[in-house]
Amino acid sequence: MKKIAFLSLCILILSVQPINAATHTLEECIAIAVEKHPTLVKAKAKIDSLKAVESQMASDGRLQATLNSGYEKTGSSKNDTTTPGPYETSVTATQSLYDWGKRDLKVKSAKSNTSSAVMDYITQKDIVISDVRTSYYSLNKAGREKTIAEERYKNYQNRLKWAKTYYQVGTKPKIEMTKAESDLANAKLTLVKSQASIEQARASLAAAMGLPLIEIEKMTDVLEISDKEIQIKEAIELALSQKGSILSQKKKIEYQKFTLDLTKKGMTPDVTASAGYSVYGENSLDDNGWNARVTLSMPLIDGGLTKSKIQSASKDLTSAEAEMQNIENDVKLSVRKSWYALKEAKELLVSSKEAEKVAKETLDLALERYKTGVGNSLEVSDAVDSFALAQTNTVTAMYQCKQSHLELELSIGGLELEAK
């Protein structure tokens, strides 16, 4: 009995929750993760950095201006004299006139790089959302399993109460009461473990949100299964059009094409114009002058450097296109496997619910028989445990359905909030 009292105290301590504890819905948890998760913060920073690179590439074609100013003074240690030197101040402006499209290709290449980073961000966001939803489902599962453990404990409490009554009036032996006490103690231990599982699931959810110390006190139950279905052909087509990894690789191919085109222009000339104005002399305004120039820069021989760069860029493009084929094949396989896994999970859920219904009927009969003094302890124990197991199997099947549905969504790409 001391063991039961100790376990009851543990349950009481673990079950204490703040009176005004906030409820975190799945949507709220996802929103927090998308805003705060370090992986996504890092990915957003990379996008911003690449956008700055776009501006850098465009700056080559903009007007450039330079101001130079100087003053020279000389002296001799022999005569210990100094001689004033000339002043000079000049302003020079330079403008690229024509570069055979090289600047535009640099800008387009930089934009493709940024777009690829955006697609990579979407892929990372899908993973973060998937982790949050998986953790939230696990927390739901742990909560339902705790309810099952509580019901199992209550059934054994009733059995113990009846066993004591029968023993006291002499209709059943003491072993009936002893067995009931033992089963109740084991049920209490399962209940304690179920509460510990909830705390672990809370910690996992907080970590998936990117905030390991956030308190997840209350939750909503989202384990119910939607009847909404998608055909496998539609799922594959959708994945090929919106999967982040595919969109990212398309941008990488585009980037390689721009790089190849830019490399091919390695031997093309550049035409620039410059103009300047300067004032100079021993006094700052003694004299002044201006200059203007148009420059044609034409590379003649580069030792085969451009040719080898073209070959390298061409192979990089071929490699990127082959990688796209690999990614598409992987996505198709992932969608097919996830689709069939979801189908199997739904069928198992139907079977689990049927088994749970039968187990509940058996338990009701066993408890009624024992309550009226007809049944025995073993019959009740088997019925209680069988029903608890059937309930647990149903919860596990529901969780697996949600998880399989999530994996199908993840294989398609474009996760947002909870699947409706």
Disulfide bonds with the S-S distance in Angstrom:
none
